[in-house]
Amino acid sequence: MNTLSTGATSRPALSRGAVRGLVAILALFLVAILSQLSPQASADENKSVNVSNLSLTRVDGNNVEQDGKLNYYDLARLSFDWNGVDANLKSGDSFTIGLGEYFSNLQNNATHPMTVEYGGKDVEVGTCTLTVRDVTCTFNSKVDELKAAGFHNFKGSGSALVSVVKTTDSQTVDLTANGVTTPVILPGGGGIGGPEESDWELTKWASTFYNNYKELTWGVNFGTNQTTGGKLGKTFDGSRQTIVFTDTLGGGMSFNQADASRTVLYLRPADGKSIPLTNAAGQDSTTQYGDYDVKATYSEDGRTATYEVTGPFKNGTNFTLEYPVSFVDANGNAVTATRGTVYENSINLNGTDLISTQQQSYVQYFDISVQMEPGFGTFDVTKVVQGDGAAQAADSSFVVDVAYELPAAASSYPNWKAPEGQKPTGEGRTGTSSVTVKPGAPVTFEGTFPVGTKITLSEDISKAQPAASGYSWGEPVFTVDGQNTNTFTIRDQELVKVSLTNTTTTTTAPPTTTAPPTTTAPPTTTVPPATTPPATTAPPTTTAPPAVPPTTTPGAPVPPTTTPGAPVPPTSTPRTPTSTPPLARTGANAVALLLLAGAGVGGGALLVARRRNAS
């Protein structure tokens, strides 16, 4: 019997055929590996899409413009225009806006549709995806279809609410407009300020909506200083004392009492940090700054809370107390926030005249439009309902009457078709139409008008469906471009945005109380005077510190530490996705099969060569 030595010097050389076979197998193996490591096909960034007119505006949590320069953790609205006229857009094309190092999207990991009016309907032509630091808009196959139908000159505008995450002394910041680095002027004279040391009195704030719009965090900033101490009759000398607050929610909300650990007291030093001290569950995060306690009690309806905050309060120290609320219907059942509704919260520092009230609206954090053919434009209407009966009216529909006057005879616009409604008169220059709206969602008017057309809107609130029950309507207020007006002019290729606000007032009177009959007196019931709820008196005007942003510095909402959605900037640089995605399971299996095949063929070749040499 022949035996083979295991020594290296005794190993036979491979035949040329075996070598060639092994090389071929290794080549196939390498190709398979490289094919799996190559990036998958993705949307093509069309550099011919021109992104321009980037601008930053300081706003509050309701997207309302504010004066002054930006500060650490303030909110800003980034506005931009995009133009695909020279881009020859097709399905899969995209453009991207990079926020740079000073801002992050207030809403991220979200997708918003890009729609254009076509055939009387909103047609989706793409989507915009928001990450922490980018906005990427990608077009779909509907663009190809519309181009084939003769549509062209795709363009539009957009805006995103962003949070300030870094300070600078510069007058501008660099953003990326579809691959082009673009300096953008900062509002209020430039620069982004850092935390400022100040003595807080009492300021109410709100976070953004989170948990799929089911929750909101309310908070209050307060300070222990000579002003508040004087009003309380206290001297904050480091001795253990108690401060009491009474917090009252508006309609549609209830305090979240299920988890007391989410009611948190923070120390807010001058450096802008936010240091958790303790919570209402009695769990101390640290006692380095003293032993603090928070006790929370709630009314039966869950809309009034009393917070007792106890600790070794020192003069000149600032604190934040935050707590979550849930959105509820009239029966107290959990619901999502209602579009178009304004939510309100007030807090009082007991024993003083310090009262702070804040409102938070259900606002869109991102908006994108695709505009229409040159020479024509239209408008949309967003209904907003506020007041005591807002929740009851959330599903109501309203008819907005539209009166128009063309700048010239209708015959001057051969491609224009008058909208449905009253037959045009006076050379077809004037006519009426209507649009039906519901609270929260913008409704685009079905049709276009020539540039320069004068539009006048009106609303007969008695036509609201269903009819008001238990509440009454105030006068409707139209707003266009920040001005209270019901008249505006159609612009070239623009969608004029109109806001229509209606205020509700509850009309159901409180029940009267009747004394029970006595057993000793004759059977005559004496009715005492009806009890009337005490009138609410407006608090004296107080000078509040600047609006507080969301998290770790004074002047902004501080979101909960365990729930997403509040404008809390990342504590570290977000991880950038790797350019090479992980191997798909099917690819990994293919590579494994190739390895096994190569090993088998190579082993066979080696065995044959050895046997030949042995013989």
C-alpha positions as CSV (number, residue, x, y, z in Angstrom):
1,M,0.0,0.0,0.0
2,N,1.3,3.4,-1.0
3,T,1.5,6.1,1.7
4,L,1.8,9.8,1.3
5,S,4.1,11.8,3.5
6,T,2.7,14.8,5.3
7,G,6.0,16.7,5.1
8,A,6.1,19.9,3.0
9,T,9.0,18.6,0.9
10,S,7.0,15.5,-0.1
11,R,3.9,17.4,-1.5
12,P,3.5,16.8,-5.2
13,A,3.3,19.8,-7.5
14,L,-0.1,20.5,-9.2
15,S,-0.5,19.8,-12.8
16,R,-0.9,22.8,-15.2
17,G,-4.5,21.8,-15.8
18,A,-5.2,21.7,-12.1
19,V,-3.6,25.1,-11.6
20,R,-5.6,26.6,-14.5
21,G,-8.8,25.2,-13.0
22,L,-8.1,26.5,-9.6
23,V,-7.3,30.0,-10.9
24,A,-10.6,30.0,-12.8
25,I,-12.5,29.1,-9.6
26,L,-10.7,31.8,-7.6
27,A,-11.6,34.3,-10.3
28,L,-15.3,33.4,-10.1
29,F,-15.1,33.6,-6.4
30,L,-13.6,37.1,-6.5
31,V,-16.3,38.3,-8.9
32,A,-19.0,37.0,-6.7
33,I,-17.6,38.8,-3.6
34,L,-17.2,42.1,-5.5
35,S,-20.7,41.9,-6.8
36,Q,-22.0,41.5,-3.3
37,L,-20.0,44.4,-1.9
38,S,-20.9,46.9,-4.7
39,P,-23.6,49.4,-3.6
40,Q,-27.2,48.9,-4.6
41,A,-28.8,51.1,-7.2
42,S,-30.3,54.3,-5.7
43,A,-32.0,57.4,-6.8
44,D,-29.9,59.6,-9.0
45,E,-29.2,63.1,-7.7
46,N,-30.0,65.3,-10.7
47,K,-27.5,68.2,-10.3
48,S,-29.4,70.2,-12.9
49,V,-32.2,70.8,-10.4
50,N,-31.5,74.3,-9.2
51,V,-32.1,74.8,-5.4
52,S,-32.0,78.5,-4.6
53,N,-33.3,81.3,-2.4
54,L,-32.4,79.5,0.8
55,S,-33.4,81.7,3.8
56,L,-33.7,81.3,7.6
57,T,-36.4,82.8,9.7
58,R,-36.5,82.7,13.5
59,V,-39.8,81.1,14.6
60,D,-41.5,79.7,17.7
61,G,-43.0,76.2,18.2
62,N,-46.1,77.3,16.3
63,N,-44.1,78.3,13.2
64,V,-44.8,82.0,13.9
65,E,-42.0,84.4,13.0
66,Q,-40.1,86.0,15.8
67,D,-37.8,89.0,15.9
68,G,-34.2,89.0,16.9
69,K,-31.2,86.7,16.3
70,L,-31.1,83.0,16.8
71,N,-29.9,81.5,20.0
72,Y,-28.8,78.0,21.0
73,Y,-31.7,75.5,20.6
74,D,-34.0,78.1,19.0
75,L,-36.2,77.1,16.1
76,A,-35.9,78.4,12.6
77,R,-37.8,77.9,9.3
78,L,-35.6,77.1,6.4
79,S,-37.3,78.1,3.1
80,F,-36.1,77.3,-0.4
81,D,-37.1,77.2,-4.1
82,W,-36.4,74.4,-6.5
83,N,-36.5,74.6,-10.3
84,G,-36.3,71.6,-12.6
85,V,-36.9,73.6,-15.9
86,D,-33.5,72.7,-17.2
87,A,-33.2,69.3,-15.5
88,N,-35.2,67.1,-17.8
89,L,-36.7,65.4,-14.8
90,K,-37.4,61.7,-14.9
91,S,-38.5,58.9,-12.6
92,G,-35.8,58.3,-9.9
93,D,-34.2,61.8,-10.1
94,S,-33.7,63.6,-6.8
95,F,-32.3,66.7,-5.2
96,T,-30.9,67.1,-1.7
97,I,-30.6,70.0,0.8
98,G,-28.0,69.5,3.5
99,L,-28.4,71.4,6.8
100,G,-24.7,71.6,7.7
101,E,-23.4,71.6,11.3
102,Y,-25.6,74.3,12.8
103,F,-29.1,72.9,12.3
104,S,-31.0,69.6,12.5
105,N,-34.5,68.8,11.2
106,L,-37.2,69.2,13.9
107,Q,-38.9,66.2,12.4
108,N,-36.8,63.4,11.1
109,N,-37.2,59.8,9.8
110,A,-40.3,61.1,8.1
111,T,-41.6,61.1,4.5
112,H,-43.8,63.8,2.9
113,P,-45.5,63.6,-0.5
114,M,-44.8,66.0,-3.4
115,T,-48.1,66.7,-5.2
116,V,-49.3,68.7,-8.2
117,E,-52.9,69.5,-9.2
118,Y,-53.9,67.5,-12.3
119,G,-57.3,66.7,-13.5
120,G,-58.9,68.3,-10.5
121,K,-57.0,66.0,-8.1
122,D,-53.7,66.1,-6.2
123,V,-51.3,63.8,-8.0
124,E,-48.2,62.5,-6.2
125,V,-45.1,63.1,-8.3
126,G,-42.6,62.2,-5.6
127,T,-41.7,62.2,-1.9
128,C,-39.3,64.1,0.3
129,T,-37.5,62.2,3.1
130,L,-36.2,64.0,6.2
131,T,-33.3,62.7,8.2
132,V,-31.5,64.5,11.0
133,R,-29.3,66.6,8.7
134,D,-30.8,66.3,5.2
135,V,-33.9,66.7,3.0
136,T,-34.0,64.5,-0.1
137,C,-36.8,64.8,-2.6
138,T,-37.2,62.0,-5.2
139,F,-39.5,62.0,-8.2
140,N,-41.6,59.0,-9.3
141,S,-42.9,57.7,-12.6
142,K,-45.8,60.1,-12.5
143,V,-43.3,62.8,-13.8
144,D,-42.7,60.7,-16.9
145,E,-46.5,60.4,-17.4
146,L,-47.1,64.1,-17.0
147,K,-44.2,65.0,-19.4
148,A,-45.7,62.7,-22.0
149,A,-49.0,64.6,-21.6
150,G,-47.3,67.9,-22.4
151,F,-46.6,69.2,-18.9
152,H,-43.2,70.8,-18.3
153,N,-41.4,73.5,-16.3
154,F,-41.6,71.6,-13.0
155,K,-40.7,73.9,-10.1
156,G,-41.8,74.7,-6.6
157,S,-40.9,75.7,-3.1
158,G,-40.6,74.2,0.3
159,S,-39.9,74.8,4.0
160,A,-38.7,72.9,7.0
161,L,-38.7,73.6,10.7
162,V,-35.1,73.1,12.0
163,S,-33.5,73.3,15.5
164,V,-30.4,75.3,16.2
165,V,-27.7,72.9,17.6
166,K,-24.5,75.0,17.5
167,T,-23.4,78.6,18.2
168,T,-21.4,80.9,15.9
169,D,-20.3,84.5,15.6
170,S,-20.5,84.4,11.8
171,Q,-23.1,86.3,9.9
172,T,-23.8,83.4,7.6
173,V,-23.8,79.6,7.7
174,D,-23.0,77.1,4.9
175,L,-25.8,74.9,3.7
176,T,-25.7,72.5,0.8
177,A,-28.1,73.1,-2.1
178,N,-28.1,70.0,-4.2
179,G,-24.4,69.6,-4.0
180,V,-23.6,73.3,-4.1
181,T,-22.2,74.9,-0.9
182,T,-24.4,78.0,-0.3
183,P,-23.8,80.7,2.4
184,V,-27.2,81.6,4.0
185,I,-27.7,84.8,6.0
186,L,-28.6,84.3,9.7
187,P,-31.7,86.3,10.9
188,G,-31.5,89.2,13.3
189,G,-28.2,90.6,12.3
190,G,-26.3,87.2,12.1
191,G,-24.7,85.0,14.6
192,I,-26.1,82.3,16.9
193,G,-25.9,83.1,20.5
194,G,-25.2,80.8,23.4
195,P,-27.0,80.4,26.7
196,E,-27.5,83.7,28.6
197,E,-27.4,84.0,32.3
198,S,-30.6,85.5,33.7
199,D,-33.0,85.3,36.6
200,W,-36.1,83.4,35.5
201,E,-39.5,84.2,36.9
202,L,-42.1,81.9,35.3
203,T,-42.3,80.8,31.7
204,K,-44.5,78.1,30.2
205,W,-43.3,76.2,27.1
206,A,-44.3,73.2,25.0
207,S,-42.4,70.5,23.1
208,T,-43.3,69.4,19.6
209,F,-45.8,66.6,19.1
210,Y,-44.5,63.0,19.4
211,N,-45.6,59.4,19.7
212,N,-47.5,59.7,16.4
213,Y,-49.1,62.9,17.6
214,K,-50.6,61.3,20.7
215,E,-48.5,63.1,23.3
216,L,-47.0,66.5,24.1
217,T,-44.7,67.7,26.8
218,W,-45.5,70.9,28.8
219,G,-42.9,72.5,31.0
220,V,-42.3,75.5,33.1
221,N,-39.1,77.4,33.7
222,F,-38.8,79.2,37.1
223,G,-36.1,80.8,39.2
224,T,-35.4,81.3,42.9
225,N,-34.3,84.9,43.0
226,Q,-35.0,88.1,44.8
227,T,-38.0,88.9,42.6
228,T,-39.8,85.6,43.0
229,G,-38.7,85.3,46.6
230,G,-40.2,88.8,47.3
231,K,-43.5,87.8,45.8
232,L,-43.5,84.6,47.7
233,G,-42.4,86.2,51.0
234,K,-39.4,83.8,51.0
235,T,-35.6,84.2,51.3
236,F,-33.8,81.5,49.2
237,D,-30.9,81.0,51.5
238,G,-30.3,77.3,50.8
239,S,-32.7,76.1,53.5
240,R,-35.2,73.5,52.6
241,Q,-38.4,75.1,51.3
242,T,-41.5,74.2,49.2
243,I,-42.8,76.0,46.1
244,V,-46.3,75.2,44.8
245,F,-47.6,75.5,41.2
246,T,-51.1,75.0,39.8
247,D,-51.2,73.9,36.2
248,T,-54.4,73.9,34.1
249,L,-54.8,72.3,30.7
250,G,-57.1,73.5,27.9
251,G,-59.6,71.2,26.1
252,G,-58.5,68.0,24.4
253,M,-55.7,67.1,26.8
254,S,-55.2,65.1,30.0
255,F,-52.2,64.8,32.3
256,N,-50.4,61.5,31.8
257,Q,-50.5,60.1,35.3
258,A,-49.5,56.5,34.4
259,D,-45.8,57.0,34.8
260,A,-44.8,59.5,37.6
261,S,-41.1,59.2,36.6
262,R,-41.8,61.3,33.5
263,T,-42.6,64.3,35.7
264,V,-39.0,65.6,36.1
265,L,-37.3,68.5,37.8
266,Y,-34.1,69.8,36.2
267,L,-31.4,72.2,37.4
268,R,-30.6,74.7,34.7
269,P,-27.2,76.3,35.3
270,A,-25.9,79.3,33.3
271,D,-23.8,77.2,31.0
272,G,-27.0,75.9,29.3
273,K,-26.9,72.3,30.7
274,S,-29.9,70.5,31.9
275,I,-29.2,68.4,35.0
276,P,-32.0,66.0,36.1
277,L,-32.5,66.1,39.9
278,T,-35.5,64.0,40.7
279,N,-39.0,63.0,39.5
280,A,-42.5,62.6,40.9
281,A,-41.9,58.9,41.5
282,G,-39.4,59.8,44.2
283,Q,-36.4,58.7,42.1
284,D,-33.4,61.0,42.6
285,S,-31.0,61.3,39.6
286,T,-28.4,63.1,41.8
287,T,-28.1,64.7,45.2
288,Q,-24.9,66.5,44.4
289,Y,-26.9,69.8,44.4
290,G,-29.1,68.9,47.3
291,D,-32.1,66.7,48.1
292,Y,-35.1,67.7,45.9
293,D,-38.5,66.3,45.8
294,V,-41.6,66.6,43.5
295,K,-45.1,65.7,44.5
296,A,-47.9,65.8,41.9
297,T,-51.7,65.6,42.6
298,Y,-54.4,65.8,40.0
299,S,-58.0,66.8,39.7
300,E,-60.7,64.2,39.0
301,D,-61.0,65.2,35.3
302,G,-57.2,65.0,34.8
303,R,-57.0,68.6,33.6
304,T,-55.6,70.3,36.7
305,A,-52.4,69.4,38.4
306,T,-50.7,70.7,41.6
307,Y,-46.9,70.4,41.8
308,E,-45.1,70.8,45.1
309,V,-41.4,71.2,44.6
310,T,-39.2,71.0,47.7
311,G,-35.5,71.5,48.1
312,P,-32.6,73.6,49.4
313,F,-33.4,76.5,47.1
314,K,-30.6,79.0,46.7
315,N,-30.9,82.5,45.4
316,G,-30.1,83.0,41.7
317,T,-30.8,79.4,40.7
318,N,-33.0,78.4,37.7
319,F,-35.1,75.2,37.3
320,T,-37.3,73.4,34.8
321,L,-40.2,71.2,35.6
322,E,-41.6,69.1,32.7
323,Y,-44.5,66.7,32.4
324,P,-46.3,64.8,29.6
325,V,-49.9,65.1,28.5
326,S,-52.1,62.9,26.3
327,F,-54.7,64.0,23.8
328,V,-58.2,62.8,24.6
329,D,-61.7,63.0,23.2
330,A,-64.8,64.3,25.0
331,N,-65.1,60.9,26.8
332,G,-61.5,60.9,28.0
333,N,-60.4,58.3,25.5
334,A,-56.8,58.6,24.1
335,V,-56.7,60.0,20.5
336,T,-54.2,61.7,18.3
337,A,-53.9,65.5,18.1
338,T,-56.5,67.2,16.0
339,R,-55.2,69.0,12.9
340,G,-55.9,72.7,13.0
341,T,-56.5,72.8,16.7
342,V,-54.7,75.1,19.1
343,Y,-53.8,73.5,22.5
344,E,-53.4,75.8,25.5
345,N,-51.8,75.4,29.0
346,S,-51.5,77.9,31.9
347,I,-49.5,77.7,35.1
348,N,-49.6,79.9,38.3
349,L,-46.9,80.2,41.0
350,N,-49.2,79.9,44.0
351,G,-49.1,82.9,46.3
352,T,-48.0,85.3,43.5
353,D,-49.5,87.0,40.5
354,L,-47.1,85.1,38.3
355,I,-49.0,83.3,35.6
356,S,-47.8,82.0,32.2
357,T,-49.8,80.7,29.3
358,Q,-48.6,79.0,26.2
359,Q,-50.4,77.7,23.1
360,Q,-49.2,74.9,20.7
361,S,-50.7,74.3,17.3
362,Y,-50.7,71.1,15.3
363,V,-48.4,72.5,12.6
364,Q,-46.6,70.9,9.6
365,Y,-42.9,70.5,10.2
366,F,-42.2,70.3,6.5
367,D,-43.9,71.6,3.4
368,I,-43.2,71.1,-0.3
369,S,-45.0,72.2,-3.4
370,V,-44.9,71.5,-7.1
371,Q,-46.1,74.5,-9.1
372,M,-48.2,74.8,-12.2
373,E,-48.0,75.9,-15.8
374,P,-46.6,79.4,-16.4
375,G,-49.2,82.2,-16.4
376,F,-51.6,80.6,-14.0
377,G,-51.9,80.1,-10.3
378,T,-54.3,79.1,-7.6
379,F,-54.6,79.0,-3.8
380,D,-55.4,76.6,-0.9
381,V,-57.3,77.2,2.3
382,T,-56.3,75.7,5.7
383,K,-59.1,75.8,8.3
384,V,-58.1,76.3,11.9
385,V,-60.5,75.9,14.8
386,Q,-59.8,77.1,18.3
387,G,-61.6,77.8,21.5
388,D,-63.6,75.8,24.0
389,G,-65.5,73.8,21.4
390,A,-62.6,73.1,19.1
391,A,-62.6,69.4,19.7
392,Q,-66.4,69.1,19.1
393,A,-66.0,70.9,15.8
394,A,-63.0,68.9,14.6
395,D,-64.9,67.0,12.0
396,S,-67.0,69.8,10.7
397,S,-67.0,71.0,7.1
398,F,-67.3,74.6,5.9
399,V,-68.1,76.2,2.6
400,V,-65.8,79.0,1.5
401,D,-67.3,81.2,-1.2
402,V,-64.9,82.4,-3.9
403,A,-65.5,85.6,-5.9
404,Y,-63.0,86.4,-8.7
405,E,-62.3,89.3,-11.1
406,L,-60.0,88.7,-14.1
407,P,-57.5,91.4,-15.0
408,A,-58.8,91.3,-18.6
409,A,-61.6,89.7,-20.6
410,A,-61.8,86.0,-20.5
411,S,-61.2,85.8,-24.2
412,S,-57.6,87.0,-23.5
413,Y,-56.9,83.6,-21.9
414,P,-57.9,81.0,-24.5
415,N,-56.5,78.1,-22.5
416,W,-58.3,79.1,-19.3
417,K,-61.5,77.4,-18.1
418,A,-63.7,79.1,-15.6
419,P,-64.2,77.1,-12.4
420,E,-67.5,75.5,-11.5
421,G,-70.0,78.0,-10.0
422,Q,-71.9,81.0,-11.2
423,K,-71.6,81.7,-14.9
424,P,-69.1,84.5,-15.5
425,T,-70.4,87.9,-16.4
426,G,-69.0,91.1,-17.9
427,E,-66.9,89.7,-20.7
428,G,-66.4,86.7,-18.4
429,R,-64.3,88.7,-16.1
430,T,-66.2,88.1,-12.9
431,G,-67.8,85.0,-11.3
432,T,-68.2,83.0,-8.2
433,S,-67.3,79.5,-7.0
434,S,-66.7,77.7,-3.7
435,V,-64.4,75.3,-1.9
436,T,-65.3,73.0,1.0
437,V,-62.7,72.7,3.8
438,K,-62.2,70.8,7.1
439,P,-60.0,71.7,10.1
440,G,-56.3,71.0,9.7
441,A,-55.6,69.9,6.2
442,P,-55.1,72.4,3.4
443,V,-57.5,72.2,0.5
444,T,-56.4,73.3,-2.9
445,F,-59.0,75.1,-5.0
446,E,-59.9,73.0,-8.0
447,G,-58.9,75.2,-10.9
448,T,-56.5,77.9,-11.8
449,F,-56.8,81.7,-12.5
450,P,-54.8,84.0,-14.8
451,V,-52.0,86.0,-13.1
452,G,-53.4,89.2,-11.6
453,T,-56.9,87.8,-10.9
454,K,-58.4,89.4,-7.7
455,I,-59.8,86.8,-5.3
456,T,-62.2,87.6,-2.5
457,L,-63.1,84.9,0.0
458,S,-66.1,84.8,2.4
459,E,-67.6,82.2,4.7
460,D,-71.2,81.9,6.0
461,I,-70.6,80.0,9.3
462,S,-74.3,79.1,9.5
463,K,-73.6,76.6,6.6
464,A,-71.1,74.6,8.7
465,Q,-72.0,70.9,8.8
466,P,-72.9,69.6,11.2
467,A,-74.6,72.6,12.8
468,A,-73.0,73.9,16.0
469,S,-74.4,72.2,19.2
470,G,-73.3,73.3,22.6
471,Y,-71.0,76.0,21.2
472,S,-71.2,79.0,19.0
473,W,-69.0,80.4,16.2
474,G,-67.1,83.7,16.2
475,E,-66.4,85.8,13.1
476,P,-64.2,84.0,10.6
477,V,-60.7,85.5,10.1
478,F,-58.8,85.0,6.8
479,T,-55.0,85.4,6.8
480,V,-52.8,85.8,3.7
481,D,-49.1,86.4,3.9
482,G,-49.4,87.2,7.6
483,Q,-52.0,89.8,7.1
484,N,-55.7,89.6,8.1
485,T,-57.4,89.9,4.8
486,N,-59.9,88.0,2.6
487,T,-58.6,89.5,-0.6
488,F,-55.5,88.7,-2.6
489,T,-54.1,88.5,-6.1
490,I,-53.2,85.3,-8.0
491,R,-49.4,85.0,-8.7
492,D,-47.5,83.3,-11.5
493,Q,-47.0,79.6,-10.8
494,E,-47.7,80.0,-7.1
495,L,-50.0,78.4,-4.7
496,V,-51.2,81.3,-2.4
497,K,-51.7,79.9,1.1
498,V,-54.8,81.1,3.0
499,S,-55.5,80.4,6.6
500,L,-59.1,80.6,7.9
501,T,-59.6,80.7,11.7
502,N,-62.8,80.2,13.5
503,T,-63.1,80.6,17.3
504,T,-65.7,78.5,19.2
505,T,-67.4,79.4,22.5
506,T,-69.2,76.9,24.6
507,T,-72.9,77.8,25.2
508,T,-74.0,75.1,27.5
509,A,-74.8,76.7,30.9
510,P,-73.7,74.9,34.1
511,P,-76.4,73.1,36.0
512,T,-78.0,74.8,39.1
513,T,-77.9,73.2,42.5
514,T,-80.9,72.5,44.5
515,A,-81.0,71.8,48.2
516,P,-82.5,68.5,49.3
517,P,-85.8,68.5,51.2
518,T,-85.6,68.3,55.0
519,T,-87.6,65.7,57.0
520,T,-88.9,68.0,59.7
521,A,-90.1,70.9,57.7
522,P,-93.3,71.0,55.7
523,P,-92.9,69.6,52.2
524,T,-91.6,72.8,50.7
525,T,-88.4,72.8,48.9
526,T,-86.3,75.9,49.1
527,V,-84.1,76.4,46.1
528,P,-80.9,78.3,46.9
529,P,-79.4,80.7,44.3
530,A,-77.8,79.0,41.4
531,T,-74.1,78.6,41.8
532,T,-72.1,80.4,39.3
533,P,-68.5,79.6,38.5
534,P,-66.1,82.3,39.6
535,A,-65.2,84.6,36.8
536,T,-61.7,84.2,35.4
537,T,-59.7,87.3,35.8
538,A,-56.9,88.0,33.4
539,P,-53.5,88.0,35.2
540,P,-51.5,91.1,35.3
541,T,-49.1,91.5,32.4
542,T,-45.7,90.1,33.3
543,T,-42.5,90.5,31.6
544,A,-41.4,87.0,30.7
545,P,-37.9,86.0,29.8
546,P,-37.2,85.1,26.2
547,A,-39.1,82.1,24.8
548,V,-37.4,79.0,26.1
549,P,-36.4,76.3,23.6
550,P,-36.9,72.7,23.9
551,T,-34.1,71.0,25.8
552,T,-30.9,71.9,27.5
553,T,-30.7,75.7,27.5
554,P,-33.0,78.4,28.8
555,G,-35.5,79.7,26.3
556,A,-36.5,76.5,24.6
557,P,-38.8,73.5,25.2
558,V,-37.2,70.7,27.1
559,P,-38.5,67.4,25.7
560,P,-38.9,64.3,27.7
561,T,-35.7,62.2,28.1
562,T,-37.4,59.0,27.1
563,T,-39.7,60.0,24.3
564,P,-38.9,61.1,20.8
565,G,-40.2,64.2,19.0
566,A,-39.1,67.2,21.1
567,P,-36.6,69.5,19.5
568,V,-33.6,68.0,21.3
569,P,-30.5,68.2,19.3
570,P,-28.2,65.1,19.2
571,T,-25.6,64.9,21.9
572,S,-23.1,63.5,19.4
573,T,-22.7,63.6,15.7
574,P,-25.3,61.4,14.1
575,R,-23.9,58.2,12.6
576,T,-23.5,58.5,8.9
577,P,-24.8,55.5,7.0
578,T,-22.0,53.4,5.5
579,S,-21.7,53.6,1.8
580,T,-21.6,49.8,1.5
581,P,-24.8,48.1,2.6
582,P,-24.6,44.8,4.4
583,L,-24.7,41.7,2.2
584,A,-28.2,40.5,1.5
585,R,-29.0,37.0,2.6
586,T,-29.3,35.7,-0.9
587,G,-25.9,37.1,-1.9
588,A,-24.3,35.6,1.2
589,N,-25.8,32.2,0.3
590,A,-24.4,32.5,-3.3
591,V,-20.9,33.3,-2.0
592,A,-21.1,30.3,0.3
593,L,-22.1,28.0,-2.6
594,L,-19.2,29.3,-4.7
595,L,-16.8,28.7,-1.8
596,L,-18.0,25.1,-1.4
597,A,-17.8,24.5,-5.2
598,G,-14.3,25.9,-5.3
599,A,-13.1,23.9,-2.4
600,G,-14.5,20.7,-4.0
601,V,-13.0,21.3,-7.5
602,G,-9.6,22.3,-6.0
603,G,-9.5,19.4,-3.7
604,G,-10.3,17.0,-6.6
605,A,-7.5,18.5,-8.7
606,L,-5.0,18.1,-5.9
607,L,-6.0,14.5,-5.3
608,V,-5.7,13.6,-9.0
609,A,-2.2,15.2,-9.2
610,R,-1.0,13.4,-6.1
611,R,-2.3,10.1,-7.4
612,R,-0.5,10.6,-10.7
613,N,2.8,11.3,-9.0
614,A,2.3,8.4,-6.7
615,S,1.8,6.1,-9.6
